[in-house]
Amino acid sequence: MVETFQSILSSIGAPIPGRPRVLIFADSPLPSLLHGALGRGGGQGATWLSQVAQGYAAATDLEIVWIDFAVGSKESEIHRLENQTFIRLAHPKHSWDLLLKFRIVRWRARRLLKKLQPAVVHCWGTERIHSAVLAVATCPTILSMQGILTRYHEIGGLPSIWQWQVMVNSEPQFIRAATVVTSESKWGLDQVLRIHPAAVTEQVEYGVHPSFYDVAWQPDPQRPLIFYSGSIDWRKGLDVLLAAAALPGERHWTLAIAG
């Protein structure tokens, strides 16, 4: 179903009594869900969001609406599946928002928030424009950190282009605007607290595909295996893993890498 921004707003009514509405601003998991969550899907950098959406299908006590400011899309879309609503809004290039200090995305977000009346707003990542919504939300908000740009910048892990510099400079204000900040690790939360010592933080693990639980966990203690799946990148700590695997010990470890 392809619709204009205005018709999408009109198609979603008032919140259902007894079912608080949660708006999730993030890269859309829709492309993966439409194809069985078999992979990343076009335009989705956070691969675990499709697994999160599948888990939310059972949350019948909430009305969950995903919203993606889909940079580069020519038309807006709205879909209803997995007991949730998925909206992809065609949006100008990312650089325009950065040049205008996120005025475009915040203007559009105000219209959405006024119409949809959420109980909670949840934004994913500070490397995308979605987190600019936190500054205009009047309800409780959650910011989930996919990575800590400030730290990446400190260690020289980001490209030296002005767009990334704007996002690094904006990260502290995103964090301060959130009611709660989550990360998948204590290390990530420690980095958040370096930026904003008064931040309220929670450690939340990322989701996995339900098929993960179909495999019986029966490791062989005589043949210990370390399996790494992810980007072959030192920013992911791969160098630390390799050094740890090389440490002498009582047993011989096998390290398998897929990425």
C-alpha positions as MATLAB code, in Angstrom:
seq = 'MVETFQSILSSIGAPIPGRPRVLIFADSPLPSLLHGALGRGGGQGATWLSQVAQGYAAATDLEIVWIDFAVGSKESEIHRLENQTFIRLAHPKHSWDLLLKFRIVRWRARRLLKKLQPAVVHCWGTERIHSAVLAVATCPTILSMQGILTRYHEIGGLPSIWQWQVMVNSEPQFIRAATVVTSESKWGLDQVLRIHPAAVTEQVEYGVHPSFYDVAWQPDPQRPLIFYSGSIDWRKGLDVLLAAAALPGERHWTLAIAG';
ca = [
       0.000    0.000    0.000;
       1.583    3.283   -1.096;
       0.127    6.504    0.255;
       1.048   10.155    0.760;
       2.217   11.482    4.100;
      -1.119   13.213    4.754;
      -3.204   10.159    3.897;
      -1.014    8.018    6.161;
      -1.687   10.383    9.053;
      -5.408   10.243    8.301;
      -5.434    6.444    8.131;
      -4.340    6.015   11.757;
      -7.033    6.876   14.246;
      -6.915    7.740   17.925;
      -5.110    5.336   20.278;
      -7.137    2.291   21.255;
      -8.411    2.577   24.865;
      -6.375    0.336   27.140;
      -3.611   -0.156   24.546;
      -0.903    2.531   24.950;
       0.584    3.557   21.609;
       4.349    3.211   21.243;
       6.080    5.001   18.349;
       9.420    3.503   17.311;
      11.566    5.757   15.109;
      14.230    3.613   13.461;
      15.531    2.075   10.261;
      12.543    0.051    9.157;
      12.623   -3.744    9.618;
       9.846   -3.938    7.017;
      12.003   -5.108    4.041;
      13.258   -8.061    6.079;
       9.851   -8.930    7.502;
       8.270   -8.960    4.067;
      10.825  -11.606    3.063;
      10.755  -13.738    6.191;
      13.444  -11.836    8.121;
      16.067  -13.681    6.107;
      18.565  -10.849    6.006;
      19.281   -7.196    6.405;
      16.828   -5.833    3.867;
      17.243   -2.657    1.866;
      17.889    0.470    3.882;
      18.095   -1.277    7.242;
      21.403   -1.055    9.030;
      20.253   -2.479   12.375;
      19.762   -6.127   11.451;
      18.264   -7.148   14.805;
      15.217   -4.874   14.451;
      13.360   -7.476   12.410;
      13.779   -9.946   15.287;
      12.542   -7.314   17.739;
       9.471   -6.703   15.563;
       8.735  -10.422   15.433;
       8.915  -10.546   19.224;
       6.545   -7.583   19.521;
       3.895   -9.509   17.564;
       2.878  -11.103   20.864;
       2.547   -7.754   22.671;
      -1.237   -7.482   22.321;
      -1.422   -5.021   25.228;
       0.428   -2.363   23.192;
      -0.250   -0.615   19.894;
       3.155   -0.466   18.220;
       3.847    1.834   15.268;
       7.237    1.854   13.515;
       8.218    5.031   11.654;
      11.200    5.367    9.331;
      12.218    8.610    7.640;
      13.241    6.706    4.542;
      15.957    8.788    2.903;
      15.940    8.289   -0.848;
      12.448    6.769   -1.061;
      10.172    8.401   -3.633;
       6.882    7.399   -2.020;
       5.635    6.796    1.497;
       4.291    3.390    2.520;
       2.144    1.964    5.277;
       1.835   -1.739    6.065;
       0.096   -3.732    8.773;
       1.697   -7.024    9.766;
       2.996   -8.886   12.832;
       0.253   -7.124   14.853;
       2.040   -3.789   14.246;
       1.919   -0.808   11.882;
       4.971    0.031    9.751;
       5.271    3.450    8.146;
       8.092    4.425    5.775;
       7.982    8.134    5.000;
       9.763    9.397    1.913;
      12.298   11.923    3.161;
      14.905   14.341    1.713;
      18.588   13.486    1.750;
      20.196   13.115    5.159;
      22.544   16.011    4.423;
      19.673   18.505    4.190;
      18.588   17.675    7.722;
      22.147   18.056    8.980;
      22.607   21.418    7.251;
      19.312   22.675    8.698;
      20.054   21.339   12.205;
      17.341   18.644   11.941;
      14.554   21.190   11.336;
      12.947   19.032    8.627;
      12.711   15.831   10.627;
      11.588   17.676   13.766;
       8.854   19.536   11.868;
       7.541   16.261   10.463;
       7.851   14.573   13.851;
       5.750   17.258   15.542;
       2.909   16.576   13.096;
       3.183   12.850   13.726;
       3.256   13.186   17.498;
       0.303   15.588   17.541;
      -1.780   13.245   15.384;
      -0.755    9.873   16.842;
      -0.602   10.833   20.557;
       1.920    8.203   21.726;
       2.420    7.122   25.317;
       6.104    6.394   24.627;
       8.578    7.345   21.875;
      11.502    4.995   21.216;
      14.404    6.029   18.953;
      17.193    3.723   17.726;
      20.751    4.944   17.283;
      22.482    8.313   17.248;
      24.060    7.783   13.823;
      20.732    8.408   12.085;
      18.355   11.382   12.002;
      15.604    9.566   13.918;
      17.012   10.552   17.304;
      16.321   14.221   16.562;
      12.681   13.370   17.346;
      13.586   13.164   21.051;
      13.848   16.957   21.253;
      10.191   17.494   20.288;
       8.524   14.595   22.116;
       6.513   15.551   25.207;
       5.935   11.966   26.411;
       8.503    9.611   28.027;
      11.253    8.653   25.571;
      13.777    5.841   25.105;
      17.035    6.103   23.168;
      18.694    2.802   22.275;
      22.364    3.186   21.397;
      23.640    1.094   18.489;
      27.139    2.472   18.945;
      28.739    5.431   20.703;
      29.776    7.936   18.035;
      31.673   10.079   20.520;
      33.954    7.160   21.370;
      34.322    6.082   17.726;
      35.409    9.626   16.911;
      37.934    9.667   19.762;
      39.683    6.555   18.453;
      39.599    7.687   14.831;
      37.000    5.130   13.793;
      34.741    7.422   11.733;
      35.210    8.835    8.220;
      36.562   12.391    8.171;
      33.545   14.012    6.533;
      31.390   16.845    7.830;
      28.225   14.718    8.075;
      29.763   12.447   10.698;
      31.138   15.449   12.574;
      27.611   16.896   12.840;
      26.301   13.588   14.180;
      29.125   13.338   16.733;
      28.424   16.892   17.907;
      24.691   16.117   18.133;
      25.030   12.904   20.128;
      25.229   14.565   23.592;
      21.988   16.503   22.999;
      20.231   13.337   21.827;
      21.304   11.546   25.001;
      20.257   14.422   27.268;
      16.831   14.612   25.597;
      15.996   10.957   26.350;
      14.175    9.836   29.479;
      16.026    6.499   29.443;
      19.087    5.402   27.436;
      19.719    1.732   26.711;
      22.718   -0.147   25.368;
      23.499   -3.830   24.873;
      26.607   -3.735   27.097;
      27.898   -2.230   30.311;
      30.749   -0.725   28.291;
      28.234    1.135   26.127;
      26.409    2.445   29.164;
      29.715    3.588   30.679;
      30.368    5.630   27.520;
      26.889    7.168   27.766;
      27.553    8.171   31.385;
      30.837    9.793   30.333;
      28.793   12.057   28.080;
      25.876   12.608   30.461;
      26.607   11.470   34.051;
      22.984   12.022   35.102;
      21.541    9.778   32.376;
      19.117    7.035   33.423;
      20.452    3.884   31.757;
      19.375    0.279   31.250;
      21.263   -2.651   29.710;
      19.079   -4.390   27.107;
      20.285   -7.214   24.882;
      19.461   -7.167   21.170;
      16.925   -9.618   19.810;
      17.709  -12.806   17.900;
      15.693  -14.750   15.354;
      13.269  -17.220   17.037;
      14.949  -20.093   15.157;
      17.999  -19.494   17.387;
      16.145  -21.239   20.206;
      15.335  -24.291   18.071;
      18.941  -25.505   18.305;
      19.819  -27.544   21.390;
      22.894  -26.095   23.121;
      25.198  -29.070   23.657;
      28.815  -27.861   23.578;
      31.601  -30.413   23.756;
      33.808  -29.468   26.736;
      36.711  -31.340   25.128;
      36.477  -29.293   21.908;
      35.683  -25.724   22.988;
      34.663  -23.414   20.146;
      34.449  -19.627   19.910;
      32.161  -18.465   17.103;
      32.241  -14.816   15.989;
      29.639  -13.503   13.550;
      29.762   -9.867   12.488;
      31.719   -7.215   10.685;
      35.440   -7.960   10.294;
      36.319   -4.684   11.942;
      38.566   -3.701   14.822;
      35.833   -1.325   16.035;
      33.837   -4.452   16.878;
      36.632   -5.638   19.166;
      37.848   -8.361   16.830;
      41.471   -7.611   17.739;
      40.652   -8.181   21.418;
      38.981  -11.503   20.579;
      41.990  -12.685   18.572;
      44.360  -11.744   21.394;
      42.185  -13.535   23.966;
      41.962  -16.677   21.831;
      45.770  -16.760   21.595;
      46.285  -16.769   25.360;
      47.786  -20.001   26.719;
      45.398  -22.204   28.651;
      44.597  -25.755   29.670;
      42.458  -26.401   26.590;
      42.903  -25.699   22.904;
      40.245  -23.316   21.590;
      38.971  -23.274   18.027;
      37.958  -19.846   16.741;
      35.486  -19.636   13.838;
      34.784  -16.264   12.201;
      31.879  -15.471    9.875;
      31.513  -11.933    8.586;
];
